[in-house]
Amino acid sequence: MKIKYRIPTDHIVLRNLTMPKNINANGNIFGGWIISQIDIGGAILAKEISGGKVTTVCMKNVTFIEPILSGDLLDCYGRCIKIGNTSITINIQIWIKKLCSKPFGKYYCATKAQVVYVAIDRYGNKRNLLPMSII
């Protein structure tokens, strides 16, 4: 029987291999490290959209759905859902491919979040975004 998995449709913005140095006391990848990957991936997309520097304003609705283990391949997918005068809101999904544990090759969504970034100038002040299309 062939197993079917749902595949993400958003843009891949970051790919990383989880490492033993990032595990918590339970043996899973530490949630703080996962949040850092969410922030990095979202910032990459926000920078592309804004054409410059951005800073993180807030993370909303961070949901840890499934555990992530050392040796899993982490794919970070992002989708812009809103562009304001100075802000950009990005939905992020963390997908995992099992490379070192069973079921080998399983691909699943492990974490979701929404991150708001603000475009800033070289002095760290908010800057207006020109009308633009969503990537």
Secondary structure, DSSP 8 states (H G I E B T S, - for coil): ---------SEEEEEEE--GGGB-TTSSB-HHHHHHHHHHHHHHHHHHHHTS-EEEEEEEEEEE-S---TT-EEEEEEEEEEE-SSEEEEEEEEEEE-SSSSSTT-EEEEEEEEEEEEEB-TTS-B---------
